[in-house]
Amino acid sequence: MKYIEVEQKYVLTDPEALKAKLKGLDAVPGTATRQIDSYFNAPHRDFLEPQVISEWLRIRESDRGASVNFKLWHPVDAVTKTHADEYETGVEDPEAVRLILTALGFTPLVTVDKTREEWTVPGTVAVAFDTLADAGTFVEFEFKGEADGIDDAIEQLDGFIAGLDVPLGERVARGYPHMLLDRDH
């Protein structure tokens, strides 16, 4: 589903148990990378104004390159989101993008500095092990398979997670920027 993201995030209590289960599913582990995500607010619409934040604009810099990304989470006013419209593209010069955004009146909100180790269950799910300084360790499951629509993708992702039969911590219904901005939603 191009330009649609379906994911779930949990506090990670036992990363080794989850990795062992993923190995049994022939998941392919990736190399851990550092990602620096710089989030911006728009001059024409304050992303932080609504009681429930549903939009993010960010520049990501990592060992593997840089990208710019915009997400609009749905349902827009709901505390628990089910999916997002996601538009992302690589950028050659992230500093130039930062300067362009600043020149257009965008303002920095927060920077998320994390280490991510991403595993892939071919044709099904990407599993990201994330460690954030001052926030903790989390796991994100992102649907990557074929689906007949958003509801089908959500159902398949729910089934995959339930089928792992590995204890996960509490489900997290907010993004890393929410946490660092001390926003509940």
N, C-alpha and C positions, 0 to 999 in steps of 0.2 A: 504494500500500500504506500505508494510514493507520496511523500509530504504529509504522512500521518504517522504519529508515534503513539504506540500503546505500550506502557511500561508500568511496573510496580516497584516500589522501593521498600526495603525493610532494614531495621537495625540488624547488624550482623553479629550474632553471638558466638558462632563456631565456624569460622571460615574453612578450617581443615575438613570438617565433616561435609560441608557443601562441595568443596573441591573434590573430595573422594567420590561423592555421588556423581558429579559431573564427569569425572574420568571414566566411570562405569557406563556413561551414556555416550562415550567417544567424543566428548567435548574437546575442542582444541584450545589450549591455554595460550594467551598472549603474553607479551612482555609488559611488565609494569612500566607506566609512563607517568610523568608529572604533567598535570594540566593546570594552566592558570586561566581562569574564566573571569573576564572583566565585564560586568553588567552595567547597562546604561539606562537612564530614564529619558523619555522623549519630551521635547519641548511643547508639542501640540496635544499631548495626552499623558497625564501623570499615571504611570503604571502602578504606583503605590497608593493612589487615592481610594480605589474601591476597597471595601472591607475584605474582599477575597481577591488576591492578586491572580490574574489570569494571563498576563503577558510578560515576556522577558526578551530582551535584546542583548546579545553577548558576543564578545570576541574571545575565542579560545586560542591559546598558544600552548604547544606541546612539542615534545621531541620529534613528533611526526609531521609537524607543520602547523598551520593556523587556519582558522575558519571564522566566519561570521554566521550567526544563527538568530532566528526569531521564532518564538513559540507562542501560540495562542491556545491555552488550555480550555477544554470543554468538560462539562457544561460550565459556561463562563462564570456564573455566580455561585456555583456549588463549591463547598469546602473540599469534597473528595472529587478529584478529576478522573475522567475515564480515558482521555486521549488528548492529543494536541495536534494542531496544524503545525508542522515544523518545516522551516525553510532554512537550509544550510548550504553554504558553498565555501570552498577553499579560498584563501586569500594569500597572495604572495608577500604582501607587506602589511602586517597587522598594525604597525605604528601609523602608517598612512591612513588606514581605516579609522583608527582612533582619532586622528587629527581631523579627518572629514566629519566624523560624528560630532566632535567638539565644535567645529566651525559651523555646523548646522544647528547648534544649540542643545545637543544631547549632553547629559551630565552623568558622570560616573556615580554608580550606586554602591557597589560592593565588589570585592574580588574574592573568588573562591579558589583556593590553592589546594589541590588534591592529588593524591597518587591513585591511579586507576590501573587495575589489572583486568582485562576483558577476556572472557572465555566465550567461545562460540559453539553452540550445539547446531551443527550444520542444518540449514533450512528451517530452523525452528525459533531459537531464542539466542540473544546475546546476554551474557551474565557479566555485569561489571562489579568488581570488588573495589569499593572506594574508601579511602582513608583521608579524612579532613582534619587538619590541625584544629584543635579546640572544638571539634564537633563530633568526632567519633568515627566508627567504621560501619559501612552500610553495604548493601547489595542491591543492585538494580537489575531487574529482569525486563528486557525489551523484546517484544514480539518481532520476529524477522521472517515468519513463514508466509504461506499463502492463506488468504482468508476471503470469505464472501462479503466482508464488510467489517465495520468497527466492532459490532457486537460479537461476531464470530471470532475476531482476533482476541477480544477480551476473554471470551470463553475458553479459547485454546490456551491463552497465557495462564488463566486461573487453573486450568487442568494440569498444565505443565508444572506449575509451582506446587500444587497439591500432591502431584505424583512423585515429587522428589522425596517426600517422607523424611525430611531433614528439619530439625527445629530451627526456625527463624525467629528473630526478635519481633518486636512490634512493627506493624505496617506503618509506614510514614507517608502522610498525605500532603507533604509540602516539600519544596525543593531546597537545595542547599542555600540559595540566596535568602530564602525565607528564614532559615535557621540563623544565618549570620546577621540578618537584619532584625532578629528577634521578633519575627512575625509568625503568628500561629497559622495564618493562611492568607 
